[in-house]
Structure formats: structure tokens, C-alpha cells
Amino acid sequence: MRRLPIYFLIDISESMVGEPIQQVEEGLATIIQALKTDPHALETVFVSIIVFAGQPKTLVPLKEIVSFYPPKFPIGSGTSLSKGLGHLMHELRTNIVKTTYEVKGDWKPIIYLFTDGVPTDDSNKAINEWKQNWHKSANLIAVSFGNNTDAHLLGELTDTVLEFKNTNAQSYKDFFKWVTDSIKTSSISVESNATGFELANIDGVTIEKIDLSKTEANRQYVDDNFVVLNGKCQNTLRPYLMKYRKTVTPSSIAGLEIETKSYRLVGAYQVDNTYFELADNTNFSNKINTDELIGGPTCPCCGNQIAFAVCSCGKIHCIGEEELSTCPWCGNQGTYGSGVGGFDVNRTQG
């Protein structure tokens, strides 16, 4: 049996925490559920899920639809596209059956790359390897979740760069239906001895093809669209993330038109220790002043009213009504109070 391998390469960096990663989880589940009822897909489609943050990981190895069960997605630190691509290429080399004189191998694999930001490392080497070894022997569809992604860089990987306009829950449903329909049409295509790669129609509302001739390079290595801070619960010792989204406010001073940048709280989210396992191993130090941050959450782990207390060690944790607090990072004990003016705190790579 000739297989049609489908790979999902999914960004699980801090900026995906909250609704985006939850919707991706639900969306992948609906794709698999729909494909299990499609006779063409059941005959040909095999699916694998690879995630990447600072480190990559295969969540589900290449597997036939009938025995595939969607996984729970972790969150990691950083967006190492180079390591994600490198891991993908390793999986392709290991698992794809090539056609020989004696054996008809797998159909050309189809890869869906989902990301919502910019790489936090230099991806040039991995991109060049992809161009040299896989550009012609695999079909890659890069999908930007919103308009904050480095589309120019994605355009170096593939001509098919799409923007998913994730405006509401229905948009996610429409998007994953489009992915499902695209896989179905591709599975029908291979059974008809055609190309094996046919995308469903792009409506231009939920999904739009990006004009790569109008994009510019964005090599900043820190995702400036979000500020994400890493804290730890004083009571449960579990890590959590506080996510802030960039807002730009136009204003006028002495007749000059300027824009003021700030970051508004989206929410706080409990994560597990795989967050650290999937983090970049290199030293990273980048700070944000608290004057640029609007809003402060409660602790998503224990409900303490303040999740944004900073220890003398520089790490963030939650505090409640106790007189003496213990930093869950370093073990120091002390009392906390509010100060005047902003101060710098460490941010994640996003």
C-alpha cells in the first residue's frame, strides 16, 4: 500500500499559549475525526505531529488514521524554526519510503507548518538544507496565524504561504475544515494516479494567500508581537505564563504625530514542566519595563490575587495574604510591598 504522509509542524512557543493552542488541539481532533469517516483517506493517509519551541519533539509518529488519537499539546520557550525544520527533515529521511525499481514508495509528503510569530534563532542553514533536499520532494504549506509572522522567511521555504485570519472561534472551525478538505482532495488525487497534492479552495476571508513580493525580512530573534513572562506558583510550585499582546496607540504631542507601544494583558496560563524541556538551551536575557505592561493577573495555579511578584533573584512568582512569602525559584523568604515607578523584568523569547 502506498501511503500519503501528512506532517503537521506546529509552533508551540509561548505566544501560542491560551486560545491559539487550544483551538489547534480541537482543530486537529476534528480533522482526524472527519478523515476517519472518509474511505479514500482511510486507504492512503498517514499523519504525524511534530511540535517545536526552543526544542522540537515528535508528539505522534507517522501513523495510519484508524489508530491515530490527537495528543495534548505542550507549550515551550522560544521559536526555533531551524530545530523544528531539522527534526522534520530527520523524520522524513527516516520514515518516507522511496520509490525504487522493485517498490513503489510513498506519495510525496505534505507538510502543514503553523506558526504565529517570528523565529528566535537563525534559520538560514535549515532553510538552505530544505531547499536543497526537500523542496522538490515534499509539498509544504506554511500558515501564518494572524499577520504578525515573518512571511518573507516562510516564503523562502515555499511559495504557498497563507494567512489564517483567526478572528473568532468560527474562523478556527472554517480553517480546520479547509485543512480537512485539502487532505481529502489530495487522498482522492493519489488514488486517481494524479499529483497527490490539491488544496481546497481558498476563500480569501478566513484564509488568504500572502503576496510574497510585498513582504520584507524581519530578523529580530525576539517575538515583539507579544510579551510573555514566566512565573511559578508559590503554593503548587507549578510554572505559569502571563501573556501580553502589543497595542499601538496613535497620539499627538506638540503637533507631532507619534505612536505609543504598550502591551495589554491577555491572560495567565498554567503550564507543566515540559515547558522547560522544550526551551532553548542557549542563554537568553531580554527585559521589559513594567511601565509598558497593562494589567496584572491572579495566579492560574492556586488563585492567589497577585501573580506578578518579583523576588530579589529576578524571578516572578505569586503571593497571597501571607506575611512571609517564599520564592519557589530560589527559596528566599521575605515580605512584599508595592513601589513607585516601573522596573525591568525578564521576558521570554515568545
C-alpha positions as CSV (number, residue, x, y, z in Angstrom):
1,M,0.0,0.0,0.0
2,R,1.3,3.4,-1.0
3,R,1.0,6.0,1.8
4,L,0.2,9.7,1.6
5,P,2.2,11.1,4.6
6,I,0.8,14.2,6.2
7,Y,3.0,16.0,8.7
8,F,1.9,18.9,10.9
9,L,4.8,21.0,12.1
10,I,3.3,23.2,14.8
11,D,4.8,26.2,16.7
12,I,4.1,25.8,20.4
13,S,6.1,28.8,21.6
14,E,4.8,31.0,24.5
15,S,2.9,33.3,22.2
16,M,0.7,30.3,21.2
17,V,-0.4,29.8,24.9
18,G,-4.1,30.2,25.6
19,E,-6.8,30.2,22.9
20,P,-4.5,29.6,19.9
21,I,-3.0,26.3,21.1
22,Q,-6.4,25.2,22.5
23,Q,-8.0,25.8,19.1
24,V,-5.2,23.9,17.3
25,E,-5.8,20.9,19.7
26,E,-9.5,20.9,18.9
27,G,-8.9,21.6,15.2
28,L,-6.6,18.6,14.9
29,A,-9.1,16.4,16.7
30,T,-11.9,17.4,14.2
31,I,-9.5,16.7,11.2
32,I,-8.8,13.2,12.4
33,Q,-12.5,12.6,13.2
34,A,-13.5,13.7,9.8
35,L,-10.8,11.7,8.0
36,K,-11.8,8.5,9.8
37,T,-15.1,8.6,8.0
38,D,-13.6,9.2,4.6
39,P,-12.8,5.9,2.7
40,H,-10.1,7.5,0.5
41,A,-8.3,8.9,3.5
42,L,-8.5,5.7,5.4
43,E,-6.8,3.9,2.5
44,T,-3.9,6.3,2.0
45,V,-3.4,9.0,4.7
46,F,-0.8,8.6,7.4
47,V,-0.4,11.5,9.9
48,S,2.4,12.7,12.2
49,I,2.5,15.7,14.5
50,I,5.8,17.5,15.3
51,V,6.0,20.5,17.6
52,F,8.7,23.0,18.2
53,A,9.6,25.8,20.6
54,G,13.2,26.1,21.7
55,Q,13.5,22.4,21.1
56,P,11.5,20.1,18.7
57,K,9.6,17.0,19.6
58,T,7.6,14.3,17.8
59,L,4.2,14.1,19.5
60,V,2.8,11.5,17.2
61,P,5.0,9.4,14.8
62,L,3.7,8.7,11.3
63,K,0.6,6.7,11.9
64,E,-2.5,5.4,9.9
65,I,-5.7,7.4,10.5
66,V,-7.6,4.5,12.1
67,S,-5.2,4.2,15.0
68,F,-4.5,7.9,15.4
69,Y,-5.6,9.8,18.5
70,P,-4.9,13.5,18.8
71,P,-2.4,14.4,21.6
72,K,-2.4,17.1,24.2
73,F,-0.1,20.0,23.1
74,P,2.6,21.3,25.4
75,I,4.0,24.9,25.5
76,G,7.7,25.6,25.2
77,S,10.1,28.5,25.4
78,G,11.3,30.1,22.2
79,T,10.6,29.6,18.5
80,S,13.5,27.7,17.0
81,L,12.3,27.2,13.4
82,S,15.7,25.8,12.5
83,K,15.4,23.0,15.0
84,G,11.8,22.3,14.0
85,L,12.8,22.0,10.3
86,G,15.8,19.9,11.2
87,H,13.7,17.5,13.2
88,L,11.1,17.3,10.4
89,M,13.8,16.5,7.8
90,H,15.2,13.8,10.1
91,E,11.7,12.3,10.4
92,L,11.2,12.4,6.6
93,R,14.6,10.8,5.9
94,T,13.8,8.0,8.5
95,N,10.2,7.3,7.6
96,I,9.4,8.1,4.0
97,V,9.6,5.0,1.7
98,K,11.3,6.0,-1.6
99,T,10.3,4.5,-5.0
100,T,12.8,2.0,-6.4
101,Y,12.7,-0.3,-9.4
102,E,11.3,-3.0,-7.1
103,V,8.9,-1.0,-4.9
104,K,6.5,1.9,-5.4
105,G,7.3,4.2,-2.5
106,D,5.1,6.7,-0.6
107,W,3.4,9.6,-2.3
108,K,5.1,12.9,-2.0
109,P,4.6,14.0,1.7
110,I,2.5,17.1,2.5
111,I,3.6,19.3,5.4
112,Y,1.4,21.9,7.1
113,L,3.6,24.4,9.1
114,F,1.6,26.5,11.6
115,T,3.3,29.5,13.3
116,D,2.1,32.8,14.8
117,G,5.4,34.8,15.2
118,V,9.0,35.1,14.2
119,P,11.9,32.6,14.7
120,T,14.0,33.4,17.7
121,D,17.1,31.9,16.0
122,D,19.0,31.9,12.7
123,S,17.1,29.6,10.4
124,N,19.2,30.1,7.2
125,K,21.1,26.8,7.4
126,A,18.0,24.7,7.9
127,I,16.2,26.6,5.2
128,N,19.0,26.0,2.8
129,E,19.0,22.3,3.6
130,W,15.3,22.2,3.0
131,K,15.7,23.9,-0.4
132,Q,18.5,21.5,-1.4
133,N,17.0,18.2,-0.2
134,W,13.2,18.5,0.2
135,H,11.9,21.5,-1.8
136,K,11.1,19.3,-4.8
137,S,10.3,16.1,-3.0
138,A,7.8,17.4,-0.5
139,N,4.8,19.8,-0.5
140,L,5.0,22.4,2.2
141,I,2.1,24.8,3.1
142,A,3.1,27.5,5.6
143,V,0.3,29.1,7.5
144,S,0.6,32.3,9.5
145,F,-1.8,32.5,12.4
146,G,-2.5,36.2,12.0
147,N,-0.5,39.0,10.4
148,N,2.5,39.0,12.8
149,T,4.5,36.2,11.3
150,D,7.7,36.7,9.2
151,A,6.1,35.8,5.9
152,H,9.2,36.8,4.0
153,L,11.1,34.0,5.8
154,L,8.3,31.5,5.2
155,G,8.4,32.4,1.5
156,E,12.0,31.1,1.4
157,L,10.6,27.7,2.3
158,T,7.6,27.5,0.0
159,D,5.5,29.5,-2.5
160,T,2.4,28.6,-0.6
161,V,2.3,30.9,2.3
162,L,-1.2,31.6,3.7
163,E,-2.6,33.9,6.4
164,F,-5.2,32.5,8.7
165,K,-7.3,35.4,10.0
166,N,-8.1,33.9,13.4
167,T,-10.8,36.5,14.4
168,N,-13.1,34.2,16.3
169,A,-14.0,30.6,17.2
170,Q,-15.9,30.1,13.9
171,S,-12.8,31.1,12.0
172,Y,-10.9,28.2,13.5
173,K,-13.6,25.8,12.6
174,D,-13.6,27.1,9.0
175,F,-9.8,26.9,8.8
176,F,-9.6,23.3,10.0
177,K,-12.4,22.3,7.7
178,W,-10.3,23.7,4.9
179,V,-7.3,21.7,6.0
180,T,-9.5,18.6,6.2
181,D,-11.0,19.2,2.7
182,S,-7.4,19.7,1.3
183,I,-6.3,16.3,2.8
184,K,-9.4,14.6,1.4
185,T,-8.9,16.0,-2.1
186,S,-5.2,15.0,-2.0
187,S,-6.1,11.5,-1.0
188,I,-8.6,11.2,-3.9
189,S,-5.9,12.6,-6.2
190,V,-3.3,9.9,-5.3
191,E,-5.9,7.1,-5.8
192,S,-6.6,8.6,-9.3
193,N,-2.9,8.5,-10.0
194,A,-2.7,12.3,-10.2
195,T,-0.3,14.6,-8.4
196,G,-1.4,13.8,-4.8
197,F,-1.4,17.4,-3.8
198,E,-4.6,19.5,-4.2
199,L,-5.6,22.3,-1.8
200,A,-9.2,23.1,-1.3
201,N,-10.4,26.5,-2.5
202,I,-9.1,29.4,-0.5
203,D,-11.9,31.8,0.3
204,G,-9.9,35.0,1.0
205,V,-11.9,35.7,4.1
206,T,-10.8,33.1,6.6
207,I,-7.6,32.1,4.7
208,E,-5.8,34.3,2.2
209,K,-2.6,33.7,0.2
210,I,0.1,36.2,1.1
211,D,1.7,38.2,-1.7
212,L,5.3,37.4,-1.1
213,S,6.5,40.2,-3.4
214,K,5.3,42.7,-0.8
215,T,6.9,41.1,2.3
216,E,10.1,42.2,4.0
217,A,12.6,40.3,6.1
218,N,12.1,40.5,9.9
219,R,15.2,39.2,11.7
220,Q,14.7,40.2,15.3
221,Y,15.1,36.9,17.1
222,V,12.6,38.0,19.8
223,D,8.8,37.9,19.0
224,D,7.9,41.6,19.6
225,N,4.2,41.0,19.0
226,F,3.8,39.6,22.5
227,V,5.5,39.8,25.8
228,V,5.3,36.6,27.8
229,L,6.6,36.3,31.4
230,N,7.3,33.1,33.2
231,G,6.2,32.7,36.8
232,K,6.0,29.9,39.3
233,C,3.2,29.3,41.9
234,Q,4.4,29.7,45.5
235,N,1.9,27.0,46.7
236,T,1.9,24.4,44.0
237,L,5.4,25.0,42.6
238,R,3.9,24.8,39.1
239,P,5.1,27.1,36.3
240,Y,2.7,29.6,34.6
241,L,2.9,32.1,31.8
242,M,1.5,35.7,31.7
243,K,0.8,36.8,28.1
244,Y,0.6,40.4,26.9
245,R,-0.4,41.5,23.4
246,K,1.2,44.5,21.7
247,T,-1.0,47.5,21.2
248,V,0.0,50.7,19.3
249,T,-1.8,53.9,20.2
250,P,-1.5,57.0,17.9
251,S,-1.2,60.3,19.7
252,S,-0.1,63.9,19.1
253,I,2.5,65.9,21.1
254,A,3.2,69.5,20.1
255,G,1.8,68.9,16.7
256,L,3.9,65.8,16.1
257,E,2.1,62.5,15.3
258,I,3.6,59.6,17.2
259,E,2.8,56.1,18.2
260,T,3.0,54.7,21.7
261,K,3.6,51.0,22.1
262,S,2.4,49.1,25.1
263,Y,1.4,45.5,26.0
264,R,-2.1,44.6,27.3
265,L,-2.7,41.5,29.4
266,V,-4.4,38.6,27.6
267,G,-4.3,36.1,30.4
268,A,-2.3,33.8,32.7
269,Y,-2.0,30.1,31.9
270,Q,-0.8,27.1,33.9
271,V,1.9,25.0,32.1
272,D,3.8,21.9,33.1
273,N,7.5,21.1,33.3
274,T,7.7,20.1,29.6
275,Y,7.9,23.9,29.1
276,F,11.5,23.8,30.4
277,E,12.3,20.6,28.5
278,L,11.3,22.3,25.2
279,A,13.2,25.5,26.0
280,D,16.3,26.7,24.1
281,N,19.5,25.7,25.9
282,T,21.3,28.9,25.0
283,N,21.5,31.8,27.5
284,F,18.8,34.4,26.8
285,S,18.4,37.7,28.5
286,N,15.9,40.3,27.4
287,K,14.0,42.7,29.6
288,I,10.8,44.7,29.5
289,N,9.9,47.6,31.8
290,T,6.7,47.1,33.8
291,D,5.6,50.6,32.7
292,E,4.9,49.1,29.3
293,L,2.7,46.3,30.7
294,I,-1.0,46.9,31.3
295,G,-2.8,44.6,33.7
296,G,-1.9,42.0,36.3
297,P,-3.5,38.6,36.6
298,T,-4.3,36.3,39.5
299,C,-2.3,33.1,39.8
300,P,-3.8,30.5,37.4
301,C,-2.5,27.6,39.7
302,C,-3.7,28.5,43.2
303,G,-5.8,31.6,42.8
304,N,-3.5,34.0,44.7
305,Q,-4.6,37.5,43.9
306,I,-1.2,38.6,42.8
307,A,0.7,36.6,40.2
308,F,3.3,39.3,39.4
309,A,5.6,39.5,42.4
310,V,9.4,39.7,41.7
311,C,11.9,38.2,44.0
312,S,15.4,39.6,44.5
313,C,16.6,36.7,42.4
314,G,14.8,38.3,39.5
315,K,12.2,35.6,39.1
316,I,8.4,36.0,39.2
317,H,6.0,34.2,41.5
318,C,2.6,34.6,43.1
319,I,1.8,35.9,46.6
320,G,-1.3,35.9,48.7
321,E,-2.2,37.3,52.2
322,E,0.7,35.6,54.0
323,E,3.1,37.9,55.9
324,L,6.2,36.0,54.8
325,S,6.4,34.7,51.3
326,T,8.8,32.1,49.9
327,C,10.2,32.3,46.4
328,P,9.6,29.0,44.7
329,W,12.6,29.5,42.4
330,C,15.4,30.2,44.9
331,G,13.8,29.6,48.4
332,N,14.4,33.1,49.7
333,Q,11.8,34.4,52.1
334,G,10.7,38.0,52.5
335,T,7.8,40.4,52.6
336,Y,6.5,42.3,49.6
337,G,5.1,45.7,49.0
338,S,4.2,48.0,46.1
339,G,6.7,50.6,44.8
340,V,6.5,53.7,42.7
341,G,7.6,53.7,39.0
342,G,8.4,50.9,36.7
343,F,11.3,48.4,36.8
344,D,12.8,45.9,34.4
345,V,11.8,42.2,34.4
346,N,13.0,39.3,32.3
347,R,10.7,38.3,29.4
348,T,10.7,35.0,27.5
349,Q,11.6,34.8,23.8
350,G,7.9,34.4,22.9
